[in-house]
Amino acid sequence: MKTAKMLALGCTALTLMGGSALAQDCGTHLVKAGDNLRFIARSTYGNPDLYRLIYEANIQVIGAKADHIEIGMELRLPCAEGQSPPSDTQLQTAAAEPAAAELAPAAAPAAATQPAGNDPAPQLTVRIVTGNNFAPYVDEGLPGGGMFTQLVEMAVFRADPSIPYSLTFINDWQAHLDALLPSLAYDLSYPWLRPNCDAPETLTAGDLFRCENFVFSAPFVEIVDGFFTLRDNELIAATKYTDLLGKRICRPEGYPTSVLEANGLSAGQIQLTRPDRASDCFEALLADRVDVVSIDAEVGDSLIAQLGAVKQVEQNPHLATLTSLHIIAHKSNLRAVDMLAKFDEGIIEMYDSGEWYEIVSSALSRDLRGQ
């Protein structure tokens, strides 16, 4: 097992009122139609991932259901790190103007405080494990830990911001399935492709094991699964999957091979290589040890850029399959299985609010710019 590192993304157990009451204010915001906390954080701090600052400062107004903000609410905007509160002159000027709260009545608090002595038992920390080298979805070096990490964190926040959780990066992806989740060392792992569990007769032993032993969340991201080859290889123009029969195809561990089998490319009909890292596939392609790399198009584009091989490697434009990425839990971990329902609730709310699109489009834009 490779080294694990805790990611400080505001994802450890949060004391929602702790510290926020002492923070200096840098202004207020009157909620208008179309607002959500990520959008407000972007306009206030230039960073949408600071939405928790606003929530923690306003939990008495917003209530326990995160980001259910209503038109007319006046929200405190605490100062972010390095940000200074308004000067006395600015405050005097603001005081001379009509108060925003007078223009529209603020909504009543969404939830009442529970009486003392009836506090619920502390929630157990949900332990989440992921890995690196899966840009733009997951990597410690990416903003917010990558697109999928941001989606996971926002889904928790949407479902229940009081849920304490930890996030660990362990780069041995297969160990997530073989040891870490089955032993209950961790509760959840992401992101994983879901094999076609409805057709077990088409699955490899590894994919069948995943279907039989794990539960999948709702799809968080749909991806295009494609084929990459050298630009001067005739396979770049292949229009039928049968053109790949007998070829040397590399598909990393962790990617189900059901995508290949569904298109008539079973292990007996191709020469299949399964390295631990996706980058190994592209290094093998450049060294002429394989003919084709089968992988998610976004990951493939990112790795080609990292290897400086944009002029040498290209995705076949004719052959591709649409699949999706999920969070998984081991079936024996009933607490984690129940948690998946929370994540599903959160992602549905993110679709409705526009936050899902904001996170995904921002991550893809950064990836295209090579940032």
NUDRENMAR-42099 format. One line per 8 residues: number of its first residue (from 1); their letters; for each residue x, y, z of C-alpha. Coordinates in nm, 3 decimals. Example, Ala and Ser with C-alpha at 12.3 -4.5 7.8 and 13.67 -1.06 7.14 Angstrom:
BEGIN
1) as) 1.230,-0.450,0.780  1.367,-0.106,0.714 .
This chain:
BEGIN
1) mktakmla) 0.000,0.000,0.000  0.133,0.342,-0.090  0.140,0.635,0.146  -0.184,0.797,0.254  -0.223,1.169,0.308  -0.510,1.350,0.471  -0.650,1.623,0.251  -0.735,1.948,0.428 .
9) lgctaltl) -1.034,2.060,0.224  -1.265,2.149,0.509  -1.378,1.789,0.506  -1.286,1.677,0.858  -1.538,1.691,1.139  -1.672,2.046,1.141  -1.793,2.239,1.442  -2.037,2.453,1.253 .
17) mggsalaq) -2.059,2.736,1.503  -1.707,2.711,1.637  -1.497,3.016,1.548  -1.741,3.165,1.298  -1.905,3.384,1.563  -1.567,3.548,1.630  -1.484,3.612,1.266  -1.491,3.972,1.148 .
25) dcgthlvk) -1.753,4.057,0.890  -1.660,4.184,0.547  -2.012,4.273,0.442  -2.358,4.129,0.394  -2.549,3.979,0.102  -2.921,4.003,0.035  -3.029,3.676,-0.127  -3.188,3.716,-0.468 .
33) agdnlrfi) -3.340,3.473,-0.717  -3.085,3.223,-0.852  -2.838,3.261,-0.564  -2.661,2.971,-0.397  -2.369,2.970,-0.155  -2.106,2.872,-0.412  -2.208,3.159,-0.639  -2.205,3.404,-0.348 .
41) arstygnp) -1.861,3.280,-0.237  -1.725,3.323,-0.589  -1.844,3.683,-0.612  -1.733,3.765,-0.255  -1.399,3.587,-0.227  -1.318,3.488,-0.584  -1.328,3.121,-0.473  -1.652,2.920,-0.475 .
49) dlyrliye) -1.498,2.655,-0.247  -1.521,2.901,0.046  -1.899,2.851,0.062  -1.866,2.689,0.405  -1.744,3.018,0.555  -2.075,3.177,0.464  -2.281,2.880,0.579  -2.110,2.852,0.918 .
57) aniqviga) -2.160,3.225,0.981  -2.531,3.202,0.897  -2.645,2.861,1.019  -2.897,3.020,1.257  -3.068,3.183,0.958  -3.023,2.910,0.695  -3.089,2.617,0.926  -2.955,2.263,0.923 .
65) kadhieig) -3.045,2.195,0.560  -2.745,2.346,0.387  -2.788,2.604,0.116  -3.166,2.621,0.140  -3.140,2.996,0.124  -3.449,3.201,0.052  -3.497,3.528,-0.134  -3.477,3.816,0.113 .
73) melrlpca) -3.240,3.651,0.361  -2.958,3.880,0.471  -2.638,3.677,0.506  -2.325,3.776,0.693  -2.009,3.755,0.484  -1.718,3.676,0.718  -1.373,3.788,0.610  -1.166,3.521,0.441 .
81) egqsppsd) -0.799,3.473,0.526  -0.606,3.783,0.424  -0.923,3.986,0.372  -0.976,4.304,0.577  -1.310,4.426,0.714  -1.451,4.755,0.582  -1.294,5.075,0.721  -1.485,5.307,0.958 .
89) tqlqtaaa) -1.543,5.544,0.667  -1.693,5.266,0.456  -1.917,5.159,0.743  -2.037,5.516,0.802  -2.118,5.550,0.432  -2.307,5.223,0.435  -2.500,5.327,0.746  -2.621,5.642,0.571 .
97) epaaaela) -2.781,5.432,0.295  -3.109,5.235,0.330  -3.039,4.899,0.494  -3.084,4.602,0.262  -3.287,4.429,0.530  -3.544,4.710,0.512  -3.596,4.650,0.142  -3.713,4.291,0.182 .
105) paaapaaa) -3.807,4.096,0.494  -3.559,3.830,0.596  -3.686,3.475,0.611  -3.733,3.312,0.946  -3.473,3.062,1.062  -3.524,2.730,0.887  -3.474,2.517,1.196  -3.505,2.573,1.568 .
113) tqpagndp) -3.227,2.489,1.809  -3.280,2.156,1.984  -3.341,2.189,2.359  -3.044,2.131,2.586  -3.019,1.779,2.713  -3.169,1.630,2.398  -2.861,1.660,2.179  -2.824,1.364,1.943 .
121) apqltvri) -2.532,1.129,1.985  -2.219,1.239,1.797  -2.207,1.108,1.443  -1.929,0.874,1.346  -1.683,1.011,1.094  -1.744,0.881,0.742  -1.406,0.764,0.614  -1.360,0.821,0.241 .
129) vtgnnfap) -1.065,0.699,0.037  -0.957,0.797,-0.313  -0.630,0.817,-0.507  -0.414,1.026,-0.738  -0.326,1.040,-1.107  -0.684,1.057,-1.230  -0.707,1.413,-1.362  -0.934,1.601,-1.401 .
137) yvdeglpg) -1.146,1.396,-1.159  -0.912,1.328,-0.867  -0.562,1.438,-0.773  -0.417,1.612,-0.468  -0.243,1.860,-0.697  -0.567,1.979,-0.859  -0.778,2.267,-0.722  -1.011,2.128,-0.457 .
145) ggmftqlv) -0.864,1.780,-0.507  -1.020,1.751,-0.853  -1.365,1.771,-1.005  -1.503,1.456,-0.842  -1.371,1.552,-0.499  -1.550,1.885,-0.523  -1.871,1.708,-0.628  -1.843,1.468,-0.333 .
153) emavfrad) -1.785,1.749,-0.083  -2.072,1.956,-0.215  -2.300,1.650,-0.216  -2.227,1.597,0.155  -2.283,1.965,0.222  -2.612,1.960,0.035  -2.735,1.644,0.208  -2.628,1.727,0.565 .
161) psipyslt) -2.342,1.970,0.647  -2.312,1.834,1.002  -2.185,1.496,0.877  -1.820,1.461,0.985  -1.597,1.297,0.728  -1.233,1.243,0.642  -1.067,1.205,0.304  -0.752,1.001,0.244 .
169) findwqah) -0.550,0.950,-0.075  -0.415,0.596,-0.125  -0.278,0.539,-0.474  -0.316,0.161,-0.479  -0.663,0.163,-0.633  -0.700,-0.214,-0.633  -0.639,-0.217,-0.257  -0.956,-0.009,-0.218 .
177) ldallpsl) -1.155,-0.306,-0.350  -0.950,-0.594,-0.212  -0.880,-0.474,0.141  -0.969,-0.122,0.248  -1.348,-0.130,0.195  -1.408,-0.501,0.275  -1.215,-0.470,0.604  -1.417,-0.156,0.693 .
185) aydlsypw) -1.095,0.045,0.725  -1.276,0.292,0.501  -1.644,0.338,0.426  -1.653,0.481,0.074  -1.427,0.511,-0.230  -1.448,0.713,-0.551  -1.454,0.747,-0.849  -1.536,0.407,-0.997 .
193) lrpncdap) -1.689,0.294,-1.325  -1.990,0.068,-1.285  -1.970,-0.255,-1.488  -2.282,-0.378,-1.667  -2.403,-0.570,-1.363  -2.731,-0.650,-1.538  -2.546,-0.883,-1.777  -2.314,-1.085,-1.549 .
201) etltagdl) -2.247,-1.341,-1.821  -2.051,-1.075,-2.013  -1.826,-0.974,-1.722  -1.472,-1.067,-1.631  -1.404,-1.215,-1.287  -1.286,-0.875,-1.160  -1.591,-0.688,-1.282  -1.826,-0.960,-1.154 .
209) frcenfvf) -1.658,-0.934,-0.813  -1.730,-0.561,-0.811  -2.097,-0.615,-0.895  -2.145,-0.887,-0.634  -1.970,-0.713,-0.346  -2.022,-0.338,-0.386  -2.306,-0.090,-0.398  -2.286,0.208,-0.635 .
217) sapfveiv) -2.414,0.561,-0.591  -2.612,0.740,-0.856  -2.395,0.858,-1.148  -2.198,1.168,-1.053  -2.033,1.227,-1.392  -2.088,1.072,-1.734  -1.769,1.012,-1.929  -1.671,0.919,-2.282 .
225) dgfftlrd) -1.468,0.598,-2.287  -1.249,0.601,-2.598  -0.944,0.460,-2.773  -0.612,0.638,-2.818  -0.336,0.545,-3.060  -0.041,0.703,-3.238  -0.131,0.957,-3.505  0.059,0.763,-3.772 .
233) neliaatk) -0.112,0.432,-3.685  -0.385,0.318,-3.925  -0.607,0.242,-3.624  -0.668,0.614,-3.580  -0.913,0.586,-3.870  -1.081,0.261,-3.754  -1.459,0.283,-3.778  -1.552,-0.067,-3.649 .
241) ytdllgkr) -1.461,-0.240,-3.325  -1.370,-0.547,-3.527  -1.075,-0.344,-3.661  -0.924,-0.381,-3.314  -0.943,-0.763,-3.301  -0.603,-0.916,-3.236  -0.450,-0.582,-3.138  -0.248,-0.503,-2.827 .
249) icrpegyp) -0.484,-0.299,-2.607  -0.389,-0.142,-2.275  -0.662,-0.066,-2.020  -0.555,0.027,-1.663  -0.663,-0.166,-1.355  -0.971,-0.011,-1.200  -1.135,0.037,-1.540  -1.389,-0.243,-1.598 .
257) tsvleang) -1.329,-0.441,-1.916  -1.702,-0.477,-1.976  -1.676,-0.180,-2.216  -1.445,-0.391,-2.431  -1.645,-0.713,-2.403  -1.969,-0.534,-2.492  -1.807,-0.441,-2.823  -1.672,-0.788,-2.902 .
265) lsagqiql) -1.322,-0.727,-2.764  -1.288,-0.997,-2.500  -0.951,-1.101,-2.359  -0.929,-1.399,-2.596  -0.974,-1.179,-2.902  -0.726,-0.907,-2.813  -0.391,-0.891,-2.635  -0.496,-0.713,-2.316 .
273) trpdrasd) -0.251,-0.536,-2.082  -0.367,-0.415,-1.737  -0.106,-0.195,-1.560  -0.172,-0.024,-1.226  -0.136,0.330,-1.362  -0.302,0.489,-1.662  0.023,0.668,-1.747  0.190,0.327,-1.793 .
281) cfeallad) -0.048,0.259,-2.083  0.055,0.574,-2.267  0.424,0.512,-2.201  0.378,0.165,-2.349  0.200,0.317,-2.649  0.485,0.561,-2.712  0.735,0.273,-2.680  0.537,0.062,-2.933 .
289) rvdvvsid) 0.458,-0.207,-2.675  0.083,-0.166,-2.730  -0.129,-0.050,-3.023  -0.419,0.115,-2.842  -0.503,0.264,-2.502  -0.863,0.219,-2.387  -0.950,0.485,-2.129  -1.172,0.779,-2.034 .
297) aevgdsli) -1.122,1.057,-2.290  -1.067,1.334,-2.033  -0.806,1.131,-1.845  -0.639,1.038,-2.173  -0.617,1.399,-2.291  -0.473,1.506,-1.955  -0.205,1.234,-1.954  -0.106,1.302,-2.315 .
305) aqlgavkq) -0.049,1.666,-2.223  0.154,1.570,-1.914  0.374,1.339,-2.121  0.425,1.604,-2.388  0.281,1.367,-2.649  -0.001,1.579,-2.791  0.157,1.573,-3.138  0.209,1.196,-3.128 .
313) veqnphla) -0.108,1.052,-2.972  -0.472,1.110,-3.060  -0.813,0.968,-2.975  -0.995,0.773,-3.241  -1.294,0.994,-3.333  -1.519,0.705,-3.442  -1.515,0.457,-3.152  -1.641,0.559,-2.807 .
321) tltslhii) -1.880,0.449,-2.531  -2.068,0.660,-2.276  -2.022,0.540,-1.915  -2.043,0.698,-1.569  -1.844,0.746,-1.248  -1.974,0.658,-0.901  -1.899,0.638,-0.529  -1.894,0.280,-0.397 .
329) ahksnlra) -1.946,0.107,-0.062  -1.893,-0.255,0.038  -2.224,-0.434,0.089  -2.122,-0.550,0.438  -2.090,-0.188,0.554  -2.454,-0.099,0.613  -2.369,0.246,0.747  -2.182,0.328,0.425 .
337) vdmlakfd) -2.461,0.187,0.210  -2.704,0.420,0.388  -2.463,0.709,0.331  -2.481,0.656,-0.046  -2.847,0.755,-0.032  -2.739,1.084,0.128  -2.491,1.145,-0.152  -2.760,1.069,-0.408 .
345) egiiemyd) -2.989,1.327,-0.247  -2.708,1.581,-0.253  -2.617,1.532,-0.618  -2.982,1.567,-0.723  -3.005,1.899,-0.540  -2.681,2.009,-0.711  -2.833,1.938,-1.052  -3.133,2.152,-0.959 .
353) sgewyeiv) -2.926,2.441,-0.821  -2.674,2.459,-1.105  -2.381,2.380,-0.873  -2.306,2.053,-1.052  -2.259,2.233,-1.382  -2.051,2.508,-1.221  -1.805,2.260,-1.067  -1.776,2.040,-1.377 .
361) ssalsrdl) -1.743,2.324,-1.628  -1.482,2.503,-1.414  -1.274,2.185,-1.379  -1.289,2.107,-1.751  -1.198,2.466,-1.840  -0.891,2.448,-1.616  -0.797,2.112,-1.769  -0.819,2.252,-2.122 .
369) rgq) -0.595,2.542,-2.018  -0.348,2.297,-1.865  -0.389,2.442,-1.517 .
